[in-house]
Every structure is written in structure tokens, then in C-alpha cells.
Amino acid sequence: MNGQLKKIQQQIINRLRSGLNPRLIYHNLQHTLDVMKQAETIAISEGIGNGHETDLLNLAAACHDSGFLHTYKNHEEKSCEIFKNEIGINLNNAGIEIVCGMIMATKIPQSPKTLLENILCDADLDYLGRNDFEPISKNLYKEFIDFEIISEQDNWNEIQINFFESHHYFTQTSLNKRNFKKQEHLLLLKAGTSRPS
């Protein structure tokens, strides 16, 4: 990543560090940093080397949840607005549209159309197929309760089962690396042995 883009990326990270609501215990800076790391790993595995595409992917990963600085609902649209008006102003229109395409693709249900969008979507939900799924899931549950996305009366396991069954990884890398463990988590959810505390 060239010096100017690296500086832009660091500005995004600094804004998230100082500006995100501390009640965001899932959609926090740690999540963004994790998505950036996973996106880079998946991109390398998918054959995307260091270049302009990788730079745009890194920017999209850093910025994909910046909308949470202002809103919870439709944060993807706000993230694109922030990128277009404040962050990506030195990029050409094509670069801005590629980054916003990646950000919007992460909106649930995910709808990627390009390899870069596939990569960011898989990086965003990488944890579904990892060993740290349960603690991350508990943070998402607590955040959803706190922001009244769900109520405590809702069946969180059932919500997760429905989400797991509708979700799929898009890149061959994530299918190979994460799908088996994701299916194990689904079986545990169906057995009712994975519960928030």
C-alpha cells in the first residue's frame, strides 16, 4: 500500500478508535482490524498480490463499518457516504465505486458480485468458522440486546441457526478453511449447547 493510502487507512482506524460507541462490543475496532487481517489473508490465497486492487480492498475493509460512528441501521450506506465525502476524495471515481461496492456487498444478506466483494464478505463473517466463534457470538448477542435489535425473549440460538443456514462463504479459500468448523458450530447450535451468557 502506498504512503498516501496507508495514511488514509490509519486515519480511518484512528477515527474508529476514538469515535465508536463503547457499547459496540461486536462492531468495534477489534472487529475492523480482524476483517482487515482476514481480507489480506484471503486475497493472497485467492491470487491477488500487492497492487491497486489490494489497496482498495484494504481501504474497504478499514472503512466497511465506519457508518457505526453515526448510525446502527443502514450503517453500510453511511460507511459509503463517509468514504465518498471524507476519505476517498483523492481516489478516482472508479476506485470510489469499487470500494463502495465492497462495503455494500457486506450488507446482510450479503450480495457480492466481484472477487474483491467476495473476499470482503468472507472476511467480515470469517469468525463463523473459527474456534473463537462462541465469545464473538456472545458479544454480538449482547450488542443486539443493548441496541434493541432483538429482545431477550427472542431465541438467539434459533436466530443464529437461521442465519447459518442462509449464509455461505463465497471464496474457495474460505470454503476450504472455514466451512467445516462452521458446520460444527451449526450442529452445536441445533443441539442447543451453544448459548449466550
Buried (B, 14 or more C-beta within 10 A) or exposed (E): BEEEBEEBBEEBBEBBEEEBBEEBBBBBBEBBBBBBEBBBBBBEBBEBEEEEBBBBBBBBBBBBBBBBBEEBEEBBBBBBBBBBEBBBEEBEEEBBBBBBBBBBBBBEEBEBEEBBBBBBBBBBBBBBBBEEBBEBBBBBBBBBBEBEBBEEEEEBBEBBBEBBEEBBBBBEBBBEBBBEBBEEBBEBBBEEEBEBE
